[in-house]
Amino acid sequence: MPSAPQHSNGDGAFPETRWSIVSGARDASDQRRAERALSELCELYWFPLYVFVRRRGASPEDAEDAIQGFFLRLIERGDFATVDAQRGRLRSFLLGSLKNYLAERHKHATAQKRGGRFGPISFDAAEAEQRYQLEPTDESSPDRLFEKRWALTVLESALAELAAEMQAAGKEEQFTALQPFLAWGSADGGYGEAAARLGSSESAIRVAVHRLRKRFGVLVQAHIADTVGPEDLQEELAYLRQVVAS
């Protein structure tokens, strides 16, 4: 995965992100805003958490109930208000909170009412299980499998955003042809087929791939920056590379 420069605003301060909004919520005046930000972040992370619960032995139905109940409690109780505003990773916070929730959860709560006044997230249970069944065979622990799915979720989200940008720019065909060069560990060169497909020169394709990789790196970093404290950004990027490569 290509590297990307760290974002900052004009005075060098780290910009506001969804996670800084969430972890910075300390009173009722900003809780509703934090709830919206957390809901948007949870839309990305419900599947890694679902994979974690399923790997621990829960049935599809129990896993669905657990994830919905967890997010409902997380938002309604405002648990994010206890997180340090300057530090903390979203993935660590969510996984730790989920473990606590599962430990406290009583048998009679396995089918608790979903939705709640904040309607935390919405996901298709059948799609969730279908995606889980398509996951490659992996004997990793639930925690390790969560980390892997988290890393892939970040990359998939950034790639989808990049695809949407290219489509909006009328470059959908170019993106389709060059997307393989964005894969982890893909080497430079071998541009002849893409050049022929797009009616371009190999040198032009090389430049296009470089630009695409650079933009992909920026989007990956933006997704990471949305989920960690500013001092954790580079370490989290390095960890994502490590997880994907393992």
Beta strands, then each sheet from edge to edge (+ up, - down):
end
